[in-house]
Amino acid sequence: NSGNSGGPAFNLAGQCVGVAFQSLKHEDAENIGYVIPTPVIDHFIKDYDANGTYTGFPTLGAAWQKLENPNMRKYLSMGAAQKGVLVSRLEQTSAAPRCLQRMDVLLSFDGVDIANDGTVPFRGTGERISFLYLVSQKFTGETARISYLRKGKVESCHLPLMAVPRLVPVHIEGVPPTYFIVAGLVFTTVCVPYLKSEYGKDYDYDAPVKLLDRMLHAQVTVEGENVVVVSQVLAADINIGYEEIVNTIVKGFNGQAVSNLRELSRLVERCEEEYLRFELDHDILVVLKTKEAHGATKDILHTHCIPSAKSVDLLE
C-alpha cells in the first residue's frame, strides 16, 4: 500500500518480521508487497555500529555449480557419502584464490555440510536453504572454516570473507558521475544508476546486451577496474562520422587495454603519437589527430557550457 514504505511489517502473532519497502504494481497481480527481513536489518545495524559505516555483506568469492549428477561426482572422485558443490570460478580480487582452486568440491562451511544441490538445513524444521545464507550471516573481515575435496583428498582452511567490488556497481554513494571528454567524445563508467538514467526502470531489458552481460556475469579482475563506455558524442567537425556511437564499451587505446576511466584519461593526455586510436566493442575504431583533438576539446566544452573536460574525481 502506498505510504507504508519504512514501516514495520508484522506476522499473525504480532511479531515484527521486517520493514515494508516496496509493492508490486502489475495488471496481473494485486496485494503483493515486499519487506526487508529482520536478519538483514539486524546485520546492517551491527555492521554500522562496529565500523561506523555500512561495509555490506561479504561474499564467498567463488561461483559454484550443483553436483546432482552422479557421473559428475564420480569424475571428481567423490565418495558415495560425500556431498558438496563444484567451485567453477574464483573472484580474483577476493581472498578465495588463497584457499580454493577451480574444480575443488566445497564440502562444508563453518562445519555445516553442503548438499549436492547447494543447500543446508534451515531453522531445524526440515527446511533447506542455499548455503550462501551462511555466508550472509558473516561480516566483512571475518573468516569461515571451509572443507573441500581436491583431487580426491579432503582439505580445509580458514577463508577470509570480504565484500568484493562489482564490475558494474549498484550504487555510486551520492558522488557526482565520473566522466572524461576529448574532441566531443564523452567517456563514462557504467553503473546501475547510469543504466536507469539511460534506459528507464526496465533497463535490465532495454539496455544493450553487452552491458547487461557485463553487469550480470563479468568480474573485477584487477583493482579499480570498471566498464568504460563512449556514452555519447557531442557533434563537431573533429568527430564527423562518429556521431551515432552511443554507450559502446571501450576496449583499448592505441593498442593498450583499458581497465578504468582514470587510466584512459591519463593515456589520452600523455599521448605523444600522431593519432588517438580508441578501440571499441563491435570492432569499432575511432581515430582522431592528437593535436587537433585536444585543440577542439576546449571549443566543444565552451559550446556546451561544460566547465571541465573531466570530473572532479579524475582531477585528483
N, C-alpha and C positions, 0 to 999 in steps of 0.2 A: 504494500500500500504506500502511496506517495506520502512523504514526510516522515516515514519511520526509520530512515537510514540513521545509523548511530545509536538506535535504541536497543534495549535488551530483548532477546527472544527467549521465551520460556517453554518448557515441556508441560505435559499434562499434570505433572506433580508440582508445578510451580517453581522448578529449578531453572536457573538461567543456563542456557546451553550455548549462548553466543550473542553476537551483535548483528542486528539486521543491517545490510548494506546495499542490497540490490533486489529488484524484482524483474521477472521475465515478462515482457510485454510482446505478445505474439498472437496472431489471429487464430492459431490453433491451440492456444494454451491459456489457462486462467489460474489465478491464485497460486502462482509459483514464485516463491521468494528464496533468497539465498542469505545465509548467515556466515559470519566469521566465527568458527567454533572456539570454545573456551581454551582448548590447549594451545591454539595459535596465539590468542590474546595473552595467555599466561607466559608463553615463550617470549613474546615481544616485550612485555613488562620486565621480565627477569633480565633479558638481554640489555635493555636500556639502563636498568639500574646498575648492572655490572660494568658497562662500558661507556655510559654517558651518551651513547648514540645507538642507532639500530644497525647492527652488523649483518643481519639477515640469517637465513637458515643455511647451515653448512651442507655440502653435497658429498657424495661418495667419491666423486672424481673419476667415475668409470661408468660406461654404458654396459648393459648386460642383456643376456638372451636366455629365455626359458630353456630348460633341458628336459622336456616331457617326452622327447623321442628316445626310445631305448637304444637305437643304433648310434645316436649321438653320444649317449652316455658311455657306451662300450668303446667308442672311438677315443673318448677322453680318459679311458682307463679307470672309470668309476666303478667302485664295488657295488654289489647288489643292494647294500644298505645305505649307501652314500647318496645324498641329495644336495642339490645346490643349483646355482646359475652360472652361466658362462660369461666371463669378462671379455666383451667383444671390442671395447675401445677404451682408451685412457685419456683423461684430460691432462695435457702436457703441462699446464700451469698449476695443477693441483699436486697434492702430496702422494696421490695414488701410485704413480710410477716408481716411487721409492720402495713400495711393497709388492705391488701386483704387476703381472705381465699379461698381455693378450693370451687368450686360451687357458688361463687359470680358471678353476672352478671355485667360486666363492661358496663356502660351506656353511659358515655361521657368522653372525655379527653380534659382538658383545655376549657371546655364549648362547645365543638363540639360534637354533638350527633353521636353515632356509630350505624350503621345499623346492622341488623342481619347477614349480610354476612361479617362484619368486615370492611366495607368501610366508608369513609367520603367524603364530597364534595371536589372537586379539581378544582382550577383556576376559579370557578364561571361560568363555561361553560356547566354545566350539567354532566361533567365527574366525576368519582369517583375513589378513590384510597384507598389502605389499610390504616387504621388509624395509623399503625406503621410509616407512613410518618410524622405524627405529632410528634411522639417520636423522630424521626431522626432530627427534627429541633431544638431540645434542645441540651444543652451542659452538660457535666458531672458536677454534683454538683447542677444543677438547680432542681426545683420542678415543678410538674404539679398538677393541681387540677383535681381529678377524682371523678366521682359519680358512685355508684354501688348499685345493688339490693342484699340484703342479707335476705333470709327467708321472702320475700315479703315486706321488708322495704327498702326505698331508703336512702342511707348514702353517705357521701362524706369525702374526706381527701386530704391533700397535700402530694403527693408521691415524695420523693427524687429519682432522677434518677442518675444512675451510670453505668459505663462500667463493666459488670460482666465478670470475667475471664472465659475462655473456658477450659474445661477439656483437650481437645486436642488443644493446641494453634496453630494459623495460622502462627505466626512469632516467631522467637527467638531473634529478635532485635540485630543481629550481634554478639551475645555472643557464645563462643565455646559450643558444645554439652555437656550435663551433662552425666556422666557415673560412674559406680562402678563395680569393678571386684573382685571376690573372687573365688579361685580354678578354674579359667578359665571361669566361668560364667560371661558374660558381661551383666550388667543391665543398662538400659537407660530409658528415658521417651519418650512417643510418642508425636510428633508434626507433622504438615503438612510437613515441610522441611524434616523430617526424613522419612516419608512415601514416599515422592518423591524420595529420595535417594535410598530407598529400592525397590520401585515398578515402578519408572518412572513416566512420566507425566499422565499416566492413572491409577494412584494409587487409585483413587476413584472407580475403577472397579476391580483392580487386588489385592489390599491389602486384608488380611483376614477379613471376615465378622465381627468378634468380634471387631476388631479395628475400622472398619468403623462405626459400631453401636455406639461405644463409641464416635467417632468423631461427628456423626450427632445428636445423641439423648441424650447422658448422660450429667449430670450436675455436677458442682463442689458442693459438699455438705459440705465440711469443707475447711477453708482457706489453701491454699498451696497444695491442692490435685491435683494429676496428674496420668496418666496411666503409670505404671511401667511394663516393659517387660524384659524378657531374650532375648536380641537381637541376640546373638549367643553364642556358646561355643567354647573356644579355647582348642582344644583337648589336653588332658594329661591323665596320668594314673589315677589321682584322680577323673576324671569325665567320666570314661568309661561308656558307655550306655546312656549318656545324650547328645551326640554329635549332634543329629538331632533336638534338641529343638531350634526353631527359632521364634523370635517375638511372644512369648507366654506371656500372661498377668500374672503378679504376684498378687495373691490374698491375700496371707498371709505368715507369717514366724513364725515358732514354735507356731502355734495356734493363733497368733495375726494378725489382719487385717493390711494391709499395705496401707497407703494413699498417700505416696510420696517416692521418692528415698532417700532423706536425712534421713527419718525415717528408711527405710530399712537398709541403711549403718550403722546407729547407733546401730540398733538391732543386726546386724551381728557382729559388732566389740565388742559389750559389752556382747555377748552371753557367758554364763558360763555353758551351758548344754553340754552334751557329743556330741550331733549331731546338725547340722544345717539342719532344715527342711523347704524347700521352697514349699508352696502350690501354684500351678499354675492353670491356666484355663484348661478346659477339664479334670479336676480331675487328673492332673499330679502331682506327688510328687517327689521332688528331695531331697535326703538325703546325707549328707556328714559329716564325722567326723570333729568336730570343730578344733582340734589342727592340724590334717593333712591338712585340707583345708587352714588354714592360713599359714602353712608352705609351701604348694605347690604354693601359690599365687606369692611369690617372684620369684621363678624359672620360672613360666609361664610368668610373666612380662618381665623377662630378655630375655627369648627365643624369645618373640615377639617384643622386643625393645620398650616396653611401659614404660615410665618414672614413672608413678604413678598408684596406684590401684584405684584412684578416681579423678574426675575432680576438677578443682580449686574451683568451687563454693561449693563443698562438703567439702573442706579443711578449709573453713572459719568458 
